[in-house]
Amino acid sequence: MKLIYAIVNNDDSHDVSSALTKSGYFATKLASTGGFLMSGNTTFMICADDDKVDPIIEIIKERSRRRKQYVPATVLAGAEMQSASFPVEVSVGGATIFVTDVERFEKV
């Protein structure tokens, strides 16, 4: 048995959750924040038999897309330390997935 941790951008969370449920998988959802953008994420915790791990990961991959986003960047310049802000394009989204062994699982 495995425990899958999938950290997904909030923009994709509903699609991932719906697809997992339609496929018969149960997940616990946790609100989380991370990355250098400190943006909102959803962390899914899914316990599954070993042979179900790859299909679950495929569902998450299909529903978690990467996208470009512009964020402000600040540059300090000159002796007077004046700052200027300009937009920088960064890649956001997708999913970060961890799979660990489960010694014991109970649903009570």
Secondary structure, 3 states (H helix, E strand, C coil): CEEEEEEEEHHHHHHHHHHHHHCCCCCEEEEEEECCCCEEEEEEEEEECHHHHHHHHHHHHHHCCEEEEEEEEEEEECCCCEEEEEEEEEEEECEEEEEEECCCCCCC
